[in-house]
């Protein structure tokens, strides 16, 4: 808040600052700053804190001496609204790829067609990559978290588990591995990784996620003595 002491009075002011309220013409009985005595005329600025977002306030400068308190003109302003948290709707990958996986492009639709890989005894699959999600997050947004949902199943129970679930930025795997040791079920079941406050051990910009080469990489372990088919 800004003020200007144009006349000191007698004696000099012992206190000055600004007062504010949601009602017109606030006084020192309302919220105020206390910037101390005044020994010379001139403009001053006083910092107002603790305001509520999206609220209309009235503010006046003041100066107090032994004779009383003088106030400046009532000026009103509205504080900025609080930041809006937006959850971007889920999207399927626009492209699927992965050497060793049959029909990796099937991961682009939520239907009964699946990318599959027959994984040998105590073997590990190649990476199955989903990219090109088509996000259009505003450039001034802050990324707070990323959640990935993967529908997956094993041809036999208690044989498959995640080896790697990792995000892709700029075409390369980055950040934390969110793989779970939970065994895959024998029917397609959705598993969630990350979350609305999980950044996967790194930082993200909207441009990173809007890029066509942003995505998710999955690799699968077979923990048994028999070949088992993974479906995603």
C-alpha positions as CSV (number, residue, x, y, z in Angstrom):
1,X,0.0,0.0,0.0
2,X,1.2,3.5,-0.8
3,X,0.9,6.7,1.2
4,X,2.4,10.2,1.3
5,X,2.9,12.2,4.5
6,X,2.4,15.8,3.3
7,X,2.4,17.5,6.7
8,X,3.9,16.3,10.0
9,X,1.7,18.1,12.5
10,X,2.9,18.8,16.0
11,X,4.3,16.7,17.5
12,X,5.6,14.4,14.7
13,X,3.7,11.2,14.0
14,X,4.6,8.3,16.3
15,X,3.2,5.7,13.9
16,X,2.3,5.3,10.2
17,X,1.4,2.7,7.7
18,X,-1.7,1.5,5.9
19,X,-5.0,0.1,7.2
20,X,-7.3,-2.4,5.3
21,X,-10.6,-4.1,5.5
22,X,-13.3,-5.6,3.3
23,X,-15.5,-2.6,4.3
24,X,-15.0,0.9,3.1
25,X,-12.9,3.5,5.0
26,X,-10.9,1.1,7.3
27,X,-9.4,2.5,10.5
28,X,-6.6,1.5,12.9
29,X,-9.1,-0.7,14.6
30,X,-8.9,-2.9,11.4
31,X,-5.9,-4.7,10.0
32,X,-2.9,-2.4,9.7
33,X,0.8,-2.1,9.3
34,X,3.0,-0.3,11.8
35,X,6.0,1.3,10.2
36,X,7.0,3.5,13.1
37,X,7.6,7.2,13.7
38,X,7.8,9.8,10.9
39,X,10.4,12.6,11.0
40,X,10.0,14.0,7.4
41,X,7.3,14.4,4.8
42,X,7.3,12.2,1.8
43,X,5.9,9.1,0.1
44,X,6.1,5.6,1.6
45,X,5.2,2.0,0.8
46,X,3.9,-0.5,3.3
47,X,3.6,-4.3,2.7
48,X,0.2,-5.8,3.3
49,X,0.1,-9.6,4.1
50,X,-2.4,-12.3,5.0
51,X,-5.0,-11.4,2.3
52,X,-7.6,-13.8,1.1
53,X,-7.5,-14.7,-2.6
54,X,-10.3,-13.4,-4.8
55,X,-11.5,-10.7,-2.3
56,X,-12.3,-7.0,-2.6
57,X,-10.3,-4.9,-0.1
58,X,-10.3,-1.2,0.9
59,X,-7.0,0.3,2.0
60,X,-6.0,3.8,3.4
61,X,-2.8,5.3,4.4
62,X,-2.6,6.7,8.0
63,X,-0.3,8.6,10.3
64,X,-0.9,9.0,14.1
65,X,0.4,11.7,16.5
66,X,-0.6,12.8,19.9
67,X,-3.5,14.8,18.4
68,X,-5.1,11.8,16.6
69,X,-4.9,9.8,13.3
70,X,-5.2,11.2,9.8
71,X,-6.2,9.0,6.9
72,X,-5.6,9.0,3.2
73,X,-8.2,8.4,0.5
74,X,-10.0,5.0,0.4
75,X,-8.6,2.9,-2.4
76,X,-10.1,-0.5,-3.3
77,X,-8.5,-3.5,-5.0
78,X,-9.3,-7.2,-5.6
79,X,-6.7,-9.9,-4.8
80,X,-5.9,-12.5,-7.4
81,X,-7.9,-15.7,-7.4
82,X,-6.2,-18.8,-5.8
83,X,-4.4,-21.1,-8.2
84,X,-6.8,-23.6,-9.9
85,X,-5.9,-27.2,-9.7
86,X,-6.9,-29.0,-12.9
87,X,-6.8,-32.8,-13.4
88,X,-6.2,-33.6,-17.0
89,X,-8.4,-36.4,-18.3
90,X,-6.9,-39.8,-18.9
91,X,-5.6,-40.4,-22.5
92,X,-4.6,-43.5,-24.3
93,X,-1.2,-43.6,-26.0
94,X,-1.4,-42.5,-29.6
95,X,1.5,-44.8,-30.6
96,X,2.8,-48.1,-29.2
97,X,6.1,-49.7,-30.0
98,X,8.3,-52.5,-28.6
99,X,10.6,-55.1,-30.2
100,X,9.5,-58.6,-29.1
101,X,5.9,-57.5,-28.5
102,X,3.2,-58.6,-30.9
103,X,0.8,-55.9,-31.9
104,X,2.3,-53.1,-29.7
105,X,-0.1,-50.6,-31.5
106,X,-3.0,-52.3,-29.7
107,X,-2.2,-50.3,-26.5
108,X,-3.7,-47.2,-28.2
109,X,-7.3,-48.3,-27.5
110,X,-9.1,-49.6,-24.4
111,X,-10.7,-52.7,-25.9
112,X,-10.2,-56.5,-26.1
113,X,-7.1,-56.3,-28.4
114,X,-3.8,-56.5,-26.5
115,X,-0.1,-56.2,-27.2
116,X,1.4,-59.6,-26.1
117,X,4.8,-61.0,-25.4
118,X,5.7,-64.7,-24.6
119,X,8.4,-64.4,-21.9
120,X,10.6,-67.4,-21.4
121,X,11.7,-69.1,-18.1
122,X,12.9,-66.4,-15.7
123,X,13.1,-64.1,-18.6
124,X,12.5,-60.4,-19.1
125,X,10.5,-58.8,-21.9
126,X,11.6,-56.0,-24.1
127,X,10.3,-52.5,-23.4
128,X,6.8,-51.8,-24.5
129,X,6.5,-48.0,-25.1
130,X,3.4,-45.9,-25.2
131,X,3.9,-42.4,-26.6
132,X,2.1,-39.6,-28.4
133,X,-0.6,-38.9,-25.9
134,X,-1.8,-35.7,-27.4
135,X,-1.9,-33.6,-24.3
136,X,-2.3,-29.8,-24.6
137,X,-1.5,-28.6,-21.1
138,X,-1.3,-24.7,-20.9
139,X,2.3,-23.4,-21.0
140,X,1.9,-21.6,-17.7
141,X,0.7,-24.6,-15.8
142,X,2.7,-26.3,-13.0
143,X,2.9,-30.1,-13.1
144,X,2.1,-31.5,-9.6
145,X,1.9,-35.2,-10.4
146,X,1.5,-37.8,-13.1
147,X,-0.6,-41.0,-12.8
148,X,-0.3,-43.9,-15.2
149,X,-2.8,-46.7,-15.6
150,X,-1.9,-49.9,-17.2
151,X,-4.3,-52.8,-17.9
152,X,-2.3,-56.0,-17.9
153,X,-2.7,-59.8,-17.4
154,X,-0.6,-63.0,-17.4
155,X,-1.5,-66.3,-19.2
156,X,-0.8,-68.1,-15.9
157,X,-1.1,-67.0,-12.3
158,X,1.8,-66.0,-10.0
159,X,4.4,-65.8,-12.8
160,X,4.7,-62.2,-14.1
161,X,5.5,-59.0,-12.3
162,X,6.7,-55.5,-13.2
163,X,10.4,-55.1,-14.0
164,X,10.2,-51.4,-15.1
165,X,7.4,-48.8,-15.2
166,X,9.1,-45.5,-16.1
167,X,8.2,-42.3,-17.8
168,X,9.7,-41.2,-21.2
169,X,10.8,-37.7,-21.8
170,X,12.3,-36.6,-25.1
171,X,12.4,-40.2,-26.2
172,X,14.4,-41.5,-23.2
173,X,13.4,-43.1,-19.9
174,X,13.8,-40.8,-17.0
175,X,13.0,-40.5,-13.3
176,X,12.0,-43.2,-10.8
177,X,11.0,-46.8,-11.6
178,X,7.5,-47.3,-10.2
179,X,7.4,-51.0,-10.8
180,X,5.5,-53.1,-8.3
181,X,6.3,-56.6,-7.1
182,X,2.6,-57.6,-7.1
183,X,2.0,-60.6,-9.4
184,X,-0.1,-59.9,-12.5
185,X,-3.6,-61.3,-12.5
186,X,-4.9,-63.8,-15.2
187,X,-7.5,-61.3,-16.5
188,X,-6.9,-57.8,-17.7
189,X,-6.9,-55.6,-14.6
190,X,-5.9,-51.9,-14.3
191,X,-3.0,-51.0,-12.1
192,X,-2.2,-47.4,-11.2
193,X,1.3,-46.0,-10.9
194,X,2.4,-42.5,-9.6
195,X,-0.4,-40.1,-8.6
196,X,-1.6,-36.5,-8.5
197,X,1.3,-35.5,-6.2
198,X,4.0,-37.9,-7.6
199,X,6.5,-36.4,-10.1
200,X,8.4,-39.7,-10.5
201,X,11.6,-38.4,-9.1
202,X,12.1,-35.5,-11.5
203,X,10.6,-32.2,-12.7
204,X,8.3,-31.6,-15.6
205,X,7.2,-28.8,-17.8
206,X,4.0,-28.7,-19.9
207,X,6.1,-28.8,-23.0
208,X,7.7,-32.1,-21.8
209,X,4.2,-33.8,-21.5
210,X,2.7,-32.2,-24.6
211,X,5.5,-33.5,-26.8
212,X,4.8,-36.5,-29.0
213,X,7.8,-38.4,-27.5
214,X,6.5,-38.2,-23.9
215,X,5.3,-41.5,-22.7
216,X,5.5,-44.6,-20.6
217,X,7.8,-47.6,-20.7
218,X,6.9,-51.0,-19.4
219,X,9.1,-54.1,-19.0
220,X,8.0,-57.4,-17.5
221,X,9.7,-60.2,-15.5
222,X,8.7,-63.9,-15.7
223,X,9.5,-65.4,-12.2
224,X,8.6,-69.0,-13.1
225,X,10.1,-72.1,-14.8
226,X,7.5,-71.9,-17.6
227,X,7.0,-69.5,-20.5
228,X,4.2,-67.1,-19.8
229,X,2.5,-64.6,-22.1
230,X,2.0,-61.0,-21.0
231,X,-0.9,-59.1,-22.3
232,X,-1.2,-55.3,-22.1
